[in-house]
Amino acid sequence: GITAVHPDPQAFLAGLDPDGFSPQEEVLRGAVFEFLAQWKSKELALISDMYGDPGVRQAAEDFLPVNVSFKDWVEQRIGKEVEFRLNEKGQEMVYVTKSGLPLVSAKFKEMSSGPPGSGPVHGGPKIPNKNRSFGGPPPPPAPHDRAPHDRAPHGRDRDPQPGTAANREAYFASLPEDELLPGEIEMRKAVIEFINGWPRIGASLGKPPGAVPRLNDLGQDPQVQRARAATLPQNIHLKEWIEHRIGGEVQLRKDRQGQFEIWMRGKAPPKVARRATSPTRQRIPSPPRVRTPSPSPRARGSGPEAFDRRRQEDEENLNRRFREELDRKRMGRTPAPDHTEALDFISRLPTDSYTDSEVRLRQAIIDFLQEKAVAVPLTEVCKDPKVTEFRSELLPSIIPLREWIEQRIGGEVETSKDETGRYMLAIKAAGQSKESKREKFFEDLPTDGFTHDEVQLRQALLDFLQNWKASEPPTLTNAGEDNNVKKWKMRVIPKGTPVTMRNWIDRRIGGEIELAESASSQLYFGLRGQLDLAMVPKKRGGGGEPPYKRSRGGP
């Protein structure tokens, strides 16, 4: 196979036939569409899944030089049929475009009807993977694969035993651990509105005075039903979702009859109010002259229609107050969370101290972890009453707790993932040297490219240099005052990491940016080959010392 290093990866891709594919490239292209033809279910395939397929990997290794990435080849050669899109976890999903769907369907038919061993890479058709899907409509079902009545809508196979506890736990494990998805945000809103409005809602349902809300009442609420239908799979119970996702805010307790009562954690359960008796009103005699009857203000305030009108007004006022409170907590942001919004918020916090709210939240997290003495799932930390209280006091609901922990107390609290992909928190162990931690930091970064956040930080530095107007070169201190640089630096080098901006520049983009240290230890920087060293301030007085010391640079 072609395994040599090409002197110019982009030149290699640009040199491929724009009007067709060579035999080796056709094999790789066929392996990609064969992979997609066998990949179906609710989840979208990731680029790591595609490149991890033996046929795709073998074809890529046979055709591509080792320094040409598979992703670049897909984007430049079959990008009209296959796209990569980031999901909410920052992972790159494989999405088949409208132009690519006929090719996938044709590949599926070819694999289903051809003789054994006719497949281009895998040697004939395989049993489709029941646990995955590609973006867009799924391919046609394999003949005699399943009976028609055993097939889910839109051609998707039903998951085996969807109601099992293992499948439900797998569903929750696939969700972000420290933030809610947009649909979950709407469902949380519906649940909290129901609980807060229970005194009125319970009365309208004919509940007796003093009755508290129950889970079955919640499940019958129209707004909750709509949000649940749009968000949760049918096999996921509302009780399980509440306990897993908003258990730090909403409390469930079984009563004597075995029914689950529900209310806001830390508050008294809401109860249906006792109805007040209306005072007897005197009848107003009609005036002697005939006139067109029109209800008086007093009459308009009584009767069934007035009751319905007042109830509607109460509901509108409650919804309005809730939306205002939600908007205040979200700081006017849209419900779709992303890292940029979190960084914007965190970057406004003091860089050399904690606010009072941060001190309380930090202490609550450390106390919880010290009591457990082992690594704890992030979801469990989020459910702790004190953590919940101080988190609500400090962070808008759209800001993930994990972001704050990594950026603000990452030197004390370690964030990691267990074998199932869950985020775990633990007190950082002492004893590891700064040098080893620094090396571990760089070892975890990709050797053949940059992370998304590194790309943003690199671009922020280049933009800063382009916009710098002074004759004297800028320092890293100047760059650190730029909001965009500051934001992405916090993302790449969280607080508590024993890595400086100088370390990162030297190790990651030293081929583009060079540093020069003045005698006063200020670090000046500029584009490599364009930094005017004569403009770097020299040390006052004699001594023969050079005015600056060049830092190490490298590609």
N, C-alpha and C positions, 0 to 999 in steps of 0.2 A: 504494500500500500504506500501511499504518499505520506511519509512521516517526516520529511525534512523540513527545516525551518525556512520559510520564504522570506527574502530580504525585505519585502514590503507587502504586508497582508492586504492592504487596500488595493494595491496594484494587482494582486492575485485575483481578487474578486472583480475588479474592473476589467481584467483581461479575459474573463469568461465570455462565451458566445452570447450576445444579447438576444439572439433570435432562436436559441435552442439550447439543448443540454447534451453534453457528452455522455457516452454510455455509463461511465462511472458516476457522473452527477445524476443521471436518470435513476440509477439504483438508489442513491440517497434520497432523491425526491420521492421515489416509489415507497421507500421504507417509511418516510414521514406520513404519507397518506394511508399506508397500511396500518400504521400505529393508530391513526385517528379513526379509521374504520372499525377498529376493535375496541374503542374506548367510549363507553356510554354509561350514564346514570345521572344523578343530580349534581355531582361535583365536576368542575372543569379541570382538565388535566393541566399540570404545571410544566414549565419548560424542563425542570429537573426530571419529571416523569418521562417526558418524550426522549430526552437524551439518555436516560437510564435504560431505555428499551434496548435489548441486545442487538436487534437488527439495525436500528437507527445508529447506535454507537459504532458498530462495525463498519457500516457504510460511510459514516463521517470520518472515521480513522483512515479508511482506504482512500478517500478522496481529498480531504482537507489537510493542508500543512498544519503542523502542530500549533503554530502561532496564529492561525485563523480560527476565530470562534464560530461555533455552530450557530449561535444566535445571529451573528452578522451575516452568515450565509443565508439563513432563512429570511431575514429582513430584506436583503438585497436581491435575492434570487426568486423567492416564492412569496414575497411580502404581500402580493395582491390576493393570495389565497389563504395565508396563515398569518395571524398577528399575535403579538404578545401584549397583554394588558396587565397592569398591576391590580391586585385585589386589595381588600381592606387591611390585610396583614403585610402588604408590601411584597407579596410573592408574584411572580410573572406567570399569568395564566395563558394557556394556548386557546386562541379563538379562531374559528374557521369563518372566513368571510362568505358573502353570497357567491362570490366567484369560485370559492373553494369547495362549497357544498356538493356541486355535481361531481367533482373529482373524487371526493370521499365516498359518495354513493356508488360511483362506478367501480371504485376499488373494492367496496364491500361486495358488490355483485360478482366481480371477477373472482374474489376469494371464495365466495359461497358456491359458485357454479363450476370452478375449474377443478381439474383432477388433482389428486394428492401430489404435493411436491411442486405445484405450479406457481406458488407464491414467489415473488421476486427475491425475497430475503429469508423469510421464515419457513418456506417450504410448504405452502398451502394454507388454507384457512385455519384459524384458531377459534376456540370458544371465546366469545366476546367477554371482556371484563365487565362484570355486572355492577361494579362499584364506582364507575367514572363516567364522564360525558365530555363532549367537546362543545364549544360555544356554537349556538345555532341549533336547528332541528337535528335530532339523531338520525343515523342512517337507517335504511329499511331493515326490519327484523329478519333474522336468519330463518329459512323455511323449517317448519316443524320444531322450532326452538321451544315454543311454549304454546299452549292452547290459547285461543283468543280471549277467553274469559279470564285468564290468569295474567293479562298484560295491563299495566297501568295506563292512564290516559297519555296521549301524545307519543305512544310507542315506547315509553320508559318501562323497563322491567321493575317489578316490585322488589323491594329489598326483602331478603329472606327474614321471616319472623320479625316484622317491624316493631312489635310491641315489647320485645325483650329488653331487660334492664341493660344488657351490654350495648345494644344499639342506641338506647337513650343516652347512656353515658358517653358513647362515642360522639353523639350529636353535640352534647354540651362541651366535650373536649375540643370540638372543632371551632367553637366560638372564641372571640377575643376575651382574654381573662379579666382585663381591667377596664373594659369599656363596652358600651352597648352599641349594637348595630342600629341604624336608623329605624328599622321596623320595631326593634325592641324598645327604643326610646318612646315611640308612639304607644306601645302597649303599657309601658311603665306609667306614662301619662294617664292612660285610661284607668288603670288600677288605682292610682292615687286620687284621681278625680272621684272615682266611685267611693273610696273610703272617706274622703273629706266631705262628700255630699251625702253620706249615709243618713244623717238625721232627716233630711228632706226626702231622699230616695226611699228609705224604709217606710216612711209615712205614706208615700204615694203607692207603695206595694201592699199597704194594709197591715204592716207589721205592728205588733203591740208596742206601747211605750216601754222604753228600756231595752228593746231588742238591739243586739249588736250585729254587725254584718258577718255573714258566713261565706265560705268559699263557694257554695252552690249559688248564693245570691249574686256573687261577683261573676260567676260563669254565665249567668243569664242576662247580664247587662249588655245592651246592644252595642255600645261603643267598645267594650272589652271583646265581645264576640267578633266584631269586624277586625280589630287589631290582631286578635289571635289567629283568625283565618288567613290573614295576609302575612303572618310572620312565622307561626309554628307549624311543623309537620303534624299530621293527625295523630301520630303515636306519642306525641309529647304532651304530658298532662300539664295543665295550668299550674297546679301545686308545685310540680317539679321545677318549672321555669321560675316561679317566684323564689323558691328556696335556693336555686343555683345562681340566679342572676340579680335579684334585688332583695335578697334575704337580709342585707344590712339595713334596709329601710323599712321593709314590710315584715310583720311578724304573724305567724300562724300558730294556733293552739287548739288542741282537740277538747271539746266540751264534754259534759257527762253523757250526752246522747251520741257521741262519736263524730259529731260534726265539727269541721274546722272553722274557728272564728278567725277573723283577719282584721288587723289594724296597723297603724304606723308605729314602728318600733320607738320606744322611749316616750310614747304618749298614751293617754288613757283611751280605751276602746270607745269609739263614737256610739251613741245610742239614739234611738228614735225618741224624739221629744214628746212629752205629754201634751196632748192637744188642749189648748185653752178653750173654755166655753165662751161663746159669743154672747155679749149682753143683749137683752131683749130691747128691740128698737120700737119706738112708737110709730104708729102708722100715720103718715102725713096725708091729710085729706086733699082730694083733688080740688083745684080751683073751679069756680062756678062756670067760667066760660070755656068753650070748646077750643082746643088747640091741638096742633100736631104733636102726638106723644113723642117725647124724646127722653131717654134715660138721664136722670139727674146724676151729678157726681157721686152722690151717696149710693144711688142704685147701681151705678157702674162698678162700684166696689164690692158688690155682693153677688151671690149666685154661682152656679157651676162655671160659667164662662170666666167670671172674675177670678175664681180659684185657679183655673187653668192658666189664665194670663199671668197671675202672680207667680205661679210655679215656673212658667217659662222665663219670666224676668229673673227669678232667683237663679235658675240654671245658667242664664246668660251672664249674670253678674259673677257667679262662681267661676265659670269658664274664663271670663275676662281676667279675674284676679289671678287665677292659676297661670294663665298665659303670661301675664305681666311678671309674675314671680319666676316663671321658667325662663323668660327672656332675660330677666335681671341676672339669674344664675349663669346663663349661657353667654352673658355679656354681648348680646345682640348677634350671636353667631348662628349659622345654619346648623341643622342637626347632624350633618355628615362629618364625623370626626376625621382629622388627619394630623400628621406630625407637625405641619407648619403652624397650625393654630396653637398647638400645645407649646411649641417653641416660642411663638410670639408672646404667649402669656408668661412663660417661665423666664424669658429674657428680660422682662420688666422687673423681676425680683432683684433685690440687692445682691451684688456679686461677692461681697466680703462679709456678709452677716445674714442671719435669718430674721424674718418677720416674727412677731409674737405668735401668729397662727401657725407658721412653719415650725416653731419650737414645740408647740403642743402636738402637732401631727407627728413630728419626728420622734418625740418621746413616747407617744402612744404606740408607734410601730416598733420601736426598739424594746419597749416593755413587753409587748406581745411576743416578739421573737425570742427574747431572753427567757421568758417563762416556758416556751416550748422547747428551747435548747436544741432543736433540729430544724432542718429546712422545712418550710411550711408553704403550701400552695397559696399563691397570691389571692385566690378567691376567698380563702379562709381569713386572711388578713383584712380583706375588704369588708367582711361581715362583722368584725369586732366592733362593738358599740362605740368605744372611744375613737377608734380610727374613723368610723363612719361619721361621727359628730364633727371631728376636727377637719376631716377631708371636706365635708360640706361647707364648713366655715371658710376654708381656704380656697378650694378649687372649684371652678365652674364644673357642672356635671359632664361637660363634653371633654374635659381634660383627663386623660388616663392617669391613674395613680402611679402606674409603673413609670411613666415619663418623668413625673416629679421625683420619684425615688432615685432613678438613674442620674438625673441631672443635678439634684440638690444634696442627696445623702448617699451617693454611690460609693463614697469612700468608707462608709460604715456598714451599709447594707448591700449584700451581694444578690444580684438577680441572675437566675439561671433557668434552664429548662430540664425537666426530667425526661425519662425515656418515652413518655407518651406525649411530649410536647407542651406540658403544662408549665407555666411560669412558677418558679419557686423562689422564696425569699429566705435569707439567713443572715445572721450577723457575720461580717467578714472575719475570717480567721487571721490572727496576727502571725508575724514571723516571716512572711514572704518578703524578700527584698524588693526595693523599688525597681532595680535593674531587671529582675526576673519578671515582675509585673509588666514592665515596659515592653520586654521582649514578647511576652504572651499577648499583649495588645496588638503588636504588629503581626505576630504569627496568625492571629485570627482574621486578619484582613486578606482579601483575595490577592494572590500573587500576579495574576494576569489581567487585572483590571481594578476598577474602583467600585466601592459601594455607592449607592444612590446619594447618601449624605456627603460622601467625599467629593463626588462630582459637583454638588452644590457649593461646598466650601471652596473648592478650587476655583469655580466660576466667580464666587463672591470676591475672592482675592484678586483675580484678574480684572474684574470690573472696578474694584477699588483702585488698582494701579492705573487703569485707563482714565479714571475720573480725577486722579490726583493732579492738582494744578501748581503746587509749590515747586520752586526750583530745587530745593533740597529733597532727597529721596525720603519716602515715608518710613516710619518705624513700625514694628509689629504692634507697639502700643497704639499708634494711630489707627492701625487696621482693627484692633480690638474694640475701638470705640464706634466702628461702623455697625449699624444695627444688623445688616444682612450677614456680615462676617461673624459677628457675635452669636447670632442665632444658630448658624450652621456649625460653628466651632463647638458650641455646647452639645450639639447632636453627635459630632464625630468624637470629641474628647470630653466626655462627661466629667462633672466635678468629682474630684477624688481620684481620677486616673493619673498615674505618675508619668504622664506624657505632656510635653509642652508643644505649643504651636511650632516652635523651632524644630523639635524632634520630628513632628509630622511632615513639615515641609521638606526637611532633609531626606527623610526616608521614602516619601511618597511622590513628591513633585519637584524634587531637586533638579531634575533635568530642565524644568521650565522657569523656576524661580530660584534666585541665589540670594544669600544673606551675607551681610557684612557687619561685623561687630566693631563699634567705636571703642576708643579707650575708656569711655565712661560706661561701657557695657551695654549701650543701646544697640538693638538689632535693627539695622536698616535692610530693606529688601527691594527687589525689582526684578524685571524679566532678565533671565540669564543672558549675559552678553550686553545688556543695556543699562546695567546699574553703574551710575557714574561714581566711582569710588573717590574721585577727587572732591566730591561734594559731601562726603561723610566727615563730620566734624573731627578734627584732630585733637589730640591731647595737648593741653597747654603746658608750656615749659619744655625743657630738654629731656635728655635721657636716652635718645636714640631708639625709643620704642616705636614700632610702626603705628600709624594712626588707627589702624583697624586690623582685625584678624578675620580672615576669610573662613566661613564655616564650611563644613564638608557638604558636598552636593553629589547627587547621583541620580540616575534615571529612576 
